[in-house]
Amino acid sequence: MTKLTHISELGEFGLIDHLTQDIVANLPSTVKAGGDDAAVLQYQSEEIIVSTDMYVEGVHFDLVYTPLMHLGYKCITGSISDIYAMNGMARQALVSLAVSSKFTIEALDELYSGIKIACKNYDIDLVGGDTTSSKSGLVINVTVIGAAEKKDICYRNGAKEGDIICVSGDLGGAYAGLQVLEREKRVFMEAPGAQPELSGFDYVLKRQLRPEARKDVVEMLKDLKIVPTAMIDISDGLASEIMHICKQSGTGCMLEEEFIPIDENTSETALGFNIDPTLCALSGGEDYELLFTLPEKDYEKIKNLPDFTKIGEITSKEEGCKLNTKSHNKYDLVAQGWKHF
């Protein structure tokens, strides 16, 4: 049996050295990445974009069914998605951990392997962080630093009446995957020897456990010389996110249910749980797709591209935020996504 290493054998600074020993900075904007009191970065003509996210065991993830490697990957992609939602490029990340005594060095190696893979895949330098002890499980904090030219930065407050509402990819898959994992957890808790039944759920499980951030969308929009009037990433569900845009922009919206992109695997999984697939898209969250608005003239440039879908239109504030169902009934949108408090 492989001997596992307790964190106390290395101590705080030994742990930091161990987790970061093979990290190499690759970006020219990274002057100093580690080993000192702070990282040193150099940006010239670009605006700096900074975002931070905290992931708490039992709130944001469940280690009963979340592999540590996938968790590390997801913490990075979920965090850099905020930079892409500003139409910027993520460049550096800092990762801080609060760790309980139940974790071994080998377990943290697994977590960091996912972090490092994500950083490599998205061309991000890991430039620092912190470690401390925790009496209530694992806490991960990721701070991401990115950049964009001032003229390219997108905020949530720029949507205009008549703008087209678009979304990348498809929605609801992460929530459908969560339902599968929660079901199998309940079975395991009742019968610890039971083997999970995950066959046929590959797509939705990947959407939940190892989501990707849409760097490619930002790159594509840049190539087409399109700057959205407003943009946000879908972490809390489509309804919540479009309502954020409308509130910040002082507008309303009309979403068309029939055009909301939902993968066939997501639909089949949702229906197997007696859940309306549209509800998964509207309220599920953690899809990390990009929701954005743009004028009709810019929509013409992307309307035939396969990864973008027109799902509605920005309306006046007085008209409110509405959903036009497949049966052509109009209802007020309700934000039923994740609430922390």
Secondary structure by P-SEA (a helix, b strand, c coil): cbbbbccccccaaaaaaaaccccccccccccccccccbbbbbbccbbbbbbbbbbbcccccccccccaaaaaaaaaaaaaaaaaaacccccbbbbbbbccccccaaaaaaaaaaaaaaaaaacccccccbbbbbcccbbbbbbbbbccccccccccccccccbbbbbccccaaaaaaaaaaaaaaaaaaaccccccccccaaaaaaacccccccaaaaaaaaaacccccccccccccaaaaaaaaaaaaccccccccccccccaaaaaaaaaacccaaaaaacccccccccccccaaaaaaccccccccccbbbbcccccbbbbccccccccccccccccc
